[in-house]
Amino acid sequence: MQYKSLIIRLISVFLIFQAISVSCRKDESVPENKYFISKELHTSLSESYISNLVGAASILYPEAGDLRPLVTTGVDIYKVVYETTIKGQKIRASGVVGVPVKEGDYPVLSFQNGTNTVNSNAPSELPSDKGFQMIEVVASMGYVVVIADYPGFGESSEIPHPYLVAEPTVTSLVDLLYAVKEMDVTDLPAIQLKNEYYLIGYSQGGWATLQLHKALELDHSNDFHLSASMCGAGPYNIYLLMEKMFRQPTFPQPYYIGYVINAYKAYDQFTNPITDILREPYASRVPNLYTGQLNAGQINSQLTTSIPDLVNPDFIAGFGTSPKYASIKDAMIRNSIAPWKTNVPLLMIHGDADTHVDPSATENMYNAMVQAGTSESVIKKVILPGADHGDGVVPAILLGLSFFNDIRNAGQ
């Protein structure tokens, strides 16, 4: 009996040791996530649906027809929640990830969205929007597609959106890319991410894309191999654009001005009161306009297109020279993109009739990048004739995708 009891105890100890050993090995093989929190399947799009969608788009934009043969798989679209840092605090942020349903190795395409003021229109809140779908379905052409909500939308809708504030924007975008890498290990067993990243964006997204391009190339090259970027109609030099805007008699979209002021105040980018910049009653209205509930038209109706009526005349006169406004000027320069020598292919696109973001934004940035040492074989510029801001969105994206495909094909 004692011998049998000893055998039982030894077997029990062995089983417990084996269980602990397996548990330790499991923990070692799947490291704890630092960024990725969760994913939720929103919808699945079939290959035939995507092919028909691209075909329908080609009626208005014939260039889209060139993409139709590239559609080779259906796509699963997920809402992804991840952790990022804003003002030194960890927060939960969100975005959309489109994944090919066909097993394989895929590069990553990160799309940076344009200006939005309504939380319910954020990518993860409205992934079935046709505009977002036209980006999401690019996953059917051999990419894992990533679209951030940006802080202030989706999972982080309780905080102000850092509109054209560089540091929180870039941090949130980089952290989403890290989260997708972790998601690939733990939650996408049939998909292998290539270390090959493509960036594309328009308007605010054009600015965010160039900010992200610079960050990945200069600060995160050990973790992400950046292959190419397309930046469309971005406000790259915020100071020069705002200075030009303030000297015009009218501006058709005053909500841009209010958005910058509200975000810069919320993120401690300048020390002046809003009344130093805007006249009443508009100065007092601004903090209540950017809560994620009002669209651009509704915000514009609470402001005015007349610059002399909207902006304090003393500010217009002394914006660039008076010490009183130095913190505002410094904030706009700090959140602008300083040119550098990039070695990664970069395509810049702008409509020459853009009334929202002056075409000089792209002309000046292109020239500054070349002057900083970027080869004209690396950076390319396309000016779309007759295109206003909205007119340029789809052509710019189609040109960007074609640009990426050429680079991918050249590398094969």
Backbone torsions as a table, in degrees:
resi	resn	phi	psi	omega
1	MET	NA	-42.9	179.6
2	GLN	-63.8	-38.6	179.0
3	TYR	-63.6	-43.3	179.0
4	LYS	-64.6	-40.8	179.1
5	SER	-63.2	-38.4	179.4
6	LEU	-65.1	-41.5	178.7
7	ILE	-61.3	-43.7	-179.6
8	ILE	-61.8	-42.5	-180.0
9	ARG	-65.0	-40.3	179.2
10	LEU	-64.3	-41.9	177.5
11	ILE	-63.1	-41.1	179.5
12	SER	-62.1	-45.4	179.0
13	VAL	-61.8	-41.8	179.2
14	PHE	-61.0	-44.1	-179.5
15	LEU	-65.3	-39.6	179.1
16	ILE	-65.3	-44.1	179.1
17	PHE	-61.4	-41.4	-179.9
18	GLN	-64.0	-41.3	179.8
19	ALA	-63.7	-42.3	178.7
20	ILE	-64.5	-42.3	-179.4
21	SER	-61.9	-45.5	178.6
22	VAL	-63.2	-41.0	179.9
23	SER	-62.0	-42.5	-179.9
24	CYS	-64.9	-41.6	179.8
25	ARG	-63.4	-37.6	-179.6
26	LYS	-64.6	-42.5	-179.7
27	ASP	-64.7	-35.5	-179.1
28	GLU	-71.3	-34.3	-176.2
29	SER	-78.0	-27.9	178.8
30	VAL	-121.3	89.8	-176.7
31	PRO	-63.3	153.6	178.8
32	GLU	-65.4	135.9	-178.4
33	ASN	-70.9	139.6	175.1
34	LYS	-97.2	-27.2	-174.3
35	TYR	-120.7	-51.4	-174.9
36	PHE	-69.5	130.0	179.0
37	ILE	-109.5	-52.5	-176.4
38	SER	-161.9	161.7	171.8
39	LYS	-133.2	150.4	177.8
40	GLU	-137.9	123.5	-179.8
41	LEU	-67.4	123.2	177.3
42	HIS	-90.2	-50.5	-179.1
43	THR	-161.4	162.5	173.8
44	SER	-121.9	132.1	-180.0
45	LEU	-111.8	129.9	-178.0
46	SER	-77.2	161.2	178.3
47	GLU	-61.4	-39.6	-179.4
48	SER	-67.8	-39.6	177.7
49	TYR	-61.3	-45.3	-178.3
50	ILE	-64.7	-42.5	179.4
51	SER	-60.6	-41.7	178.3
52	ASN	-67.0	-37.3	179.3
53	LEU	-64.4	-44.7	178.4
54	VAL	-66.1	-37.6	177.1
55	GLY	-62.5	-41.1	178.5
56	ALA	-65.5	-38.6	178.8
57	ALA	-64.3	-30.7	-177.1
58	SER	-70.7	-14.2	175.6
59	ILE	-65.5	-43.1	178.2
60	LEU	-86.5	-33.4	-176.5
61	TYR	-127.2	91.5	-175.8
62	PRO	-54.7	-27.5	-179.7
63	GLU	-61.8	-26.9	179.8
64	ALA	-63.7	-25.0	178.2
65	GLY	-60.0	-28.4	179.0
66	ASP	-67.8	-20.5	-178.3
67	LEU	-86.8	-19.8	-173.7
68	ARG	-58.6	-41.3	178.3
69	PRO	-65.3	-15.6	-178.7
70	LEU	-82.0	-12.6	180.0
71	VAL	-72.7	113.8	-174.6
72	THR	-129.6	2.1	-176.5
73	THR	-159.4	159.4	169.1
74	GLY	-76.1	176.4	-174.6
75	VAL	-138.0	135.1	169.0
76	ASP	-99.3	131.6	-177.5
77	ILE	-113.3	122.5	-176.2
78	TYR	-115.3	146.5	161.6
79	LYS	-88.3	129.2	-178.2
80	VAL	-117.6	132.3	175.5
81	VAL	-108.9	135.0	-177.6
82	TYR	-144.5	170.6	-179.2
83	GLU	-103.9	136.2	174.1
84	THR	-140.9	-179.1	-175.8
85	THR	-123.7	128.3	177.6
86	ILE	-128.8	123.4	179.2
87	LYS	52.8	39.3	177.0
88	GLY	80.9	0.0	-178.1
89	GLN	-112.4	138.9	175.0
90	LYS	-74.4	132.4	176.9
91	ILE	-134.5	163.6	173.0
92	ARG	-93.7	125.6	177.7
93	ALA	-119.8	176.1	-174.9
94	SER	-149.4	167.6	177.2
95	GLY	-171.2	-171.9	-179.3
96	VAL	-119.1	141.1	175.5
97	VAL	-129.7	123.1	176.2
98	GLY	-101.3	126.4	-172.7
99	VAL	-124.0	130.4	174.4
100	PRO	-60.0	140.5	178.3
101	VAL	-80.3	-15.7	179.7
102	LYS	-83.3	130.7	179.4
103	GLU	-59.9	140.7	179.1
104	GLY	165.6	-177.2	177.0
105	ASP	-103.4	127.7	-173.4
106	TYR	-135.4	142.4	170.0
107	PRO	-75.1	170.6	-178.7
108	VAL	-109.8	133.7	172.8
109	LEU	-115.9	118.7	179.7
110	SER	-104.9	119.8	179.5
111	PHE	-102.6	127.7	177.2
112	GLN	-102.8	119.9	-172.5
113	ASN	-72.3	154.9	176.2
114	GLY	-79.5	-177.2	-174.1
115	THR	-59.7	129.6	177.6
116	ASN	-139.9	142.4	177.9
117	THR	-118.9	-4.9	-172.3
118	VAL	-113.0	122.2	-177.4
119	ASN	-59.8	-38.8	-177.5
120	SER	-68.0	-11.1	176.7
121	ASN	-99.4	5.1	178.3
122	ALA	-67.8	153.2	-175.6
123	PRO	-52.1	-46.4	-177.0
124	SER	-76.0	-17.5	177.1
125	GLU	-86.0	-26.5	-175.5
126	LEU	-139.0	57.0	-176.6
127	PRO	-69.0	-15.1	178.9
128	SER	-85.2	-2.4	174.8
129	ASP	-56.8	135.7	-175.4
130	LYS	-59.4	-34.7	178.4
131	GLY	-63.7	-44.9	177.9
132	PHE	-69.3	-37.5	-179.8
133	GLN	-60.2	-36.3	-179.9
134	MET	-64.3	-22.6	173.6
135	ILE	-88.0	-44.5	-177.7
136	GLU	-58.1	-38.8	-176.0
137	VAL	-72.3	-8.8	174.7
138	VAL	-61.8	-21.1	175.2
139	ALA	-60.0	-27.4	179.2
140	SER	-71.2	-11.2	-178.8
141	MET	-100.7	13.2	173.9
142	GLY	101.1	35.0	175.2
143	TYR	-133.2	156.9	158.0
144	VAL	-95.0	119.4	-172.8
145	VAL	-99.5	132.3	-177.6
146	VAL	-122.2	129.5	177.1
147	ILE	-132.1	114.2	178.7
148	ALA	-80.4	147.5	171.3
149	ASP	-73.7	-28.2	-165.7
150	TYR	78.9	150.1	173.0
151	PRO	-58.0	144.0	-178.3
152	GLY	98.8	-5.8	178.9
153	PHE	-132.6	162.3	178.0
154	GLY	61.5	-124.4	-176.1
155	GLU	-64.0	-22.1	-177.8
156	SER	-112.4	30.9	-173.9
157	SER	-66.6	-10.3	-178.3
158	GLU	-80.6	-10.1	-180.0
159	ILE	-108.2	158.2	177.4
160	PRO	-65.2	146.0	175.9
161	HIS	-76.8	127.4	-179.4
162	PRO	-80.3	69.9	-175.4
163	TYR	-64.1	118.3	-179.3
164	LEU	57.2	29.5	170.2
165	VAL	-102.3	118.2	-165.8
166	ALA	-67.0	-53.0	-168.7
167	GLU	-60.7	-53.5	179.9
168	PRO	-66.3	-30.6	178.1
169	THR	-65.2	-51.6	-177.4
170	VAL	-64.2	-43.9	179.5
171	THR	-57.4	-44.8	-177.9
172	SER	-66.6	-35.4	179.6
173	LEU	-71.5	-44.0	178.5
174	VAL	-64.2	-41.8	-179.1
175	ASP	-64.7	-33.0	176.0
176	LEU	-66.5	-38.4	177.3
177	LEU	-64.5	-39.6	174.7
178	TYR	-63.5	-40.1	180.0
179	ALA	-62.8	-38.6	179.9
180	VAL	-68.2	-34.5	174.9
181	LYS	-62.2	-42.7	177.8
182	GLU	-67.8	-39.6	177.6
183	MET	-60.5	-37.7	179.6
184	ASP	-61.3	-39.5	-178.3
185	VAL	-71.1	-43.1	-170.6
186	THR	-96.3	-29.8	-167.6
187	ASP	-125.1	-2.6	-179.8
188	LEU	-129.2	72.0	-173.1
189	PRO	-63.9	-25.6	-177.3
190	ALA	-91.1	-4.3	-174.7
191	ILE	-114.2	135.4	174.8
192	GLN	-120.0	121.9	178.7
193	LEU	-77.9	129.2	169.0
194	LYS	-77.8	150.6	173.7
195	ASN	-83.2	71.0	-173.1
196	GLU	-150.6	110.3	-170.8
197	TYR	-120.9	136.0	177.7
198	TYR	-123.5	136.8	-177.8
199	LEU	-119.6	139.7	-179.3
200	ILE	-149.4	138.7	179.6
201	GLY	-169.4	162.9	-175.5
202	TYR	-139.5	143.5	179.3
203	SER	64.6	-126.7	173.2
204	GLN	-51.5	-37.8	178.3
205	GLY	-65.9	-28.7	174.9
206	GLY	-67.4	-43.9	175.0
207	TRP	-61.7	-47.5	-179.3
208	ALA	-63.1	-36.5	179.6
209	THR	-65.2	-43.8	179.5
210	LEU	-68.1	-36.6	174.7
211	GLN	-60.9	-44.3	-179.1
212	LEU	-68.6	-40.2	176.4
213	HIS	-54.5	-48.8	-178.5
214	LYS	-63.6	-43.0	-178.2
215	ALA	-65.7	-43.8	-179.2
216	LEU	-67.1	-39.1	-178.1
217	GLU	-71.2	-42.2	-172.4
218	LEU	-94.7	-30.2	-171.4
219	ASP	-115.1	-20.5	-173.2
220	HIS	-130.6	27.3	-175.0
221	SER	-67.9	-21.9	178.1
222	ASN	-71.0	-23.3	-176.3
223	ASP	-106.5	-23.9	-176.0
224	PHE	-136.6	124.4	174.6
225	HIS	-94.1	106.5	-178.9
226	LEU	-80.3	125.4	-176.0
227	SER	-98.6	-35.9	-179.0
228	ALA	-174.7	159.4	176.7
229	SER	-141.1	149.4	168.8
230	MET	-123.6	123.6	179.2
231	CYS	-116.3	121.5	-179.6
232	GLY	-112.6	125.4	167.8
233	ALA	49.0	44.7	-179.4
234	GLY	-90.1	151.1	175.7
235	PRO	-85.0	70.0	-169.3
236	TYR	-65.1	-42.4	175.6
237	ASN	-107.1	93.4	-173.9
238	ILE	-64.6	-38.9	-178.9
239	TYR	-61.9	-49.2	-178.6
240	LEU	-63.8	-39.1	-179.9
241	LEU	-67.2	-43.6	-179.5
242	MET	-67.8	-39.2	177.7
243	GLU	-59.9	-44.0	178.9
244	LYS	-65.5	-40.4	-179.5
245	MET	-63.1	-43.0	-177.2
246	PHE	-67.6	-18.1	-178.2
247	ARG	-97.3	3.3	175.9
248	GLN	-90.3	153.5	177.3
249	PRO	-69.6	-33.5	-179.6
250	THR	-140.7	158.1	171.9
251	PHE	-141.6	127.0	-169.4
252	PRO	-72.2	-16.8	-176.4
253	GLN	-127.9	71.6	-177.5
254	PRO	-64.1	-15.4	-180.0
255	TYR	-63.9	-25.1	174.4
256	TYR	-61.8	-45.0	-178.1
257	ILE	-62.7	-48.2	179.0
258	GLY	-62.2	-36.3	-178.6
259	TYR	-63.9	-46.0	178.8
260	VAL	-61.5	-47.3	-177.9
261	ILE	-62.3	-45.2	-179.0
262	ASN	-62.1	-45.1	-178.7
263	ALA	-67.5	-42.9	-177.8
264	TYR	-66.2	-33.8	176.9
265	LYS	-70.5	-44.0	-178.4
266	ALA	-64.9	-30.8	-177.8
267	TYR	-105.0	23.0	171.3
268	ASP	55.1	40.3	-179.4
269	GLN	-83.7	-24.0	174.0
270	PHE	-142.8	164.3	-174.0
271	THR	-102.1	-13.7	-176.6
272	ASN	-69.4	151.4	169.2
273	PRO	-71.4	155.6	-179.6
274	ILE	-60.4	-29.7	-179.6
275	THR	-65.1	-17.6	174.1
276	ASP	-69.7	-23.4	-176.6
277	ILE	-103.1	-51.1	-174.9
278	LEU	-105.7	150.3	175.6
279	ARG	-83.8	159.6	172.7
280	GLU	-79.6	150.3	7.6
281	PRO	-85.2	3.9	-170.4
282	TYR	-70.7	-36.5	-179.1
283	ALA	-58.2	-42.5	-178.2
284	SER	-73.3	-23.3	-178.2
285	ARG	-78.9	-31.2	-170.1
286	VAL	-52.3	-48.3	-176.3
287	PRO	-60.4	-21.3	-178.4
288	ASN	-97.0	-1.1	-176.0
289	LEU	-93.1	-22.2	-172.5
290	TYR	-113.4	61.0	-178.4
291	THR	-108.4	7.8	-179.6
292	GLY	86.6	7.4	-176.8
293	GLN	-109.4	-27.2	-173.4
294	LEU	-104.5	139.9	177.4
295	ASN	-86.9	177.6	-175.5
296	ALA	-59.0	-43.4	-179.8
297	GLY	-63.1	-40.8	179.2
298	GLN	-66.6	-38.1	177.9
299	ILE	-69.7	-42.9	177.9
300	ASN	-57.0	-36.3	-178.3
301	SER	-67.9	-18.4	178.2
302	GLN	-95.1	-2.8	178.0
303	LEU	-117.5	-152.0	177.6
304	THR	-151.4	146.7	178.2
305	THR	-80.0	-10.3	178.7
306	SER	-81.1	112.9	-179.1
307	ILE	-63.3	-43.7	178.3
308	PRO	-61.7	-29.9	178.0
309	ASP	-80.8	-28.0	-176.7
310	LEU	-86.0	-42.5	-169.9
311	VAL	-104.9	137.1	178.6
312	ASN	-56.7	124.1	-176.4
313	PRO	-61.2	-32.9	177.9
314	ASP	-66.3	-35.1	177.2
315	PHE	-67.4	-43.3	177.8
316	ILE	-58.1	-42.4	-177.5
317	ALA	-70.9	-34.4	-171.8
318	GLY	-114.8	8.4	-174.9
319	PHE	-50.7	-47.0	-174.6
320	GLY	-89.2	-12.1	-170.7
321	THR	-126.4	-29.2	-173.7
322	SER	-76.9	132.4	175.4
323	PRO	-58.7	-24.9	-179.7
324	LYS	-58.6	-32.5	-175.4
325	TYR	-109.0	17.2	-175.0
326	ALA	-61.1	-38.1	-176.9
327	SER	-68.8	-29.7	177.6
328	ILE	-71.8	-46.8	177.7
329	LYS	-60.2	-44.4	-179.7
330	ASP	-62.3	-37.8	-179.7
331	ALA	-64.3	-41.4	-178.7
332	MET	-70.1	-36.4	176.7
333	ILE	-69.1	-42.1	-178.0
334	ARG	-62.6	-34.8	-178.1
335	ASN	-93.7	-0.6	169.8
336	SER	-78.4	170.6	-176.5
337	ILE	-104.4	114.0	176.9
338	ALA	-73.3	134.4	-179.2
339	PRO	-65.9	152.2	176.9
340	TRP	-150.3	169.1	176.7
341	LYS	-84.3	107.1	176.4
342	THR	-95.7	144.5	175.5
343	ASN	-109.2	8.0	-178.3
344	VAL	-105.4	131.9	-179.3
345	PRO	-51.0	131.3	-175.1
346	LEU	-137.2	125.6	177.0
347	LEU	-112.0	126.1	178.5
348	MET	-114.5	131.3	-174.6
349	ILE	-131.8	142.4	178.9
350	HIS	-157.1	143.3	172.9
351	GLY	-80.9	137.3	-176.6
352	ASP	-77.8	-5.8	178.0
353	ALA	-112.7	22.9	-176.7
354	ASP	-69.3	119.6	179.3
355	THR	-98.8	-5.6	179.6
356	HIS	-93.5	-52.1	177.7
357	VAL	-120.6	112.2	-174.2
358	ASP	-55.7	134.6	179.9
359	PRO	-56.4	-21.0	177.5
360	SER	-60.5	-22.0	178.9
361	ALA	-59.2	-45.1	179.4
362	THR	-75.9	-42.8	178.9
363	GLU	-56.9	-47.5	-177.8
364	ASN	-65.9	-41.1	-178.2
365	MET	-68.1	-42.4	177.8
366	TYR	-58.4	-49.6	-178.9
367	ASN	-62.3	-39.9	-179.4
368	ALA	-66.8	-37.9	178.5
369	MET	-65.7	-41.1	177.9
370	VAL	-65.2	-43.1	179.6
371	GLN	-63.4	-30.3	179.2
372	ALA	-77.6	-4.3	175.4
373	GLY	116.3	-1.8	179.5
374	THR	-70.1	130.3	-179.4
375	SER	-70.9	143.0	176.9
376	GLU	-70.7	-8.5	171.1
377	SER	-83.1	-13.7	-179.9
378	VAL	-98.5	-43.4	-178.4
379	ILE	-103.0	133.9	179.6
380	LYS	-124.5	151.9	-179.7
381	LYS	-132.3	133.7	175.2
382	VAL	-127.2	124.8	175.0
383	ILE	-106.5	120.5	-176.5
384	LEU	-85.7	116.4	-176.8
385	PRO	-68.2	132.0	174.8
386	GLY	74.5	6.5	-175.1
387	ALA	-93.7	123.0	170.3
388	ASP	-80.5	-176.5	-172.0
389	HIS	-58.8	-53.4	-179.2
390	GLY	-67.4	-32.8	-179.1
391	ASP	-63.6	-27.1	-173.1
392	GLY	-86.1	-10.3	-171.8
393	VAL	-59.9	-60.9	-174.7
394	VAL	-65.1	-46.7	176.9
395	PRO	-56.4	-39.2	-179.6
396	ALA	-65.1	-43.2	-179.7
397	ILE	-65.7	-42.1	179.0
398	LEU	-64.0	-41.7	176.6
399	LEU	-63.9	-38.0	178.5
400	GLY	-64.0	-43.8	179.4
401	LEU	-64.7	-39.6	176.7
402	SER	-63.2	-41.2	176.5
403	PHE	-58.3	-45.8	179.1
404	PHE	-64.7	-43.8	-178.5
405	ASN	-62.8	-37.5	176.9
406	ASP	-62.1	-41.6	-179.7
407	ILE	-68.0	-41.3	178.6
408	ARG	-64.3	-43.4	-179.7
409	ASN	-65.6	-36.3	179.3
410	ALA	-66.7	-27.7	-177.9
411	GLY	-85.7	-6.9	-177.8
412	GLN	-84.1	NA	NA
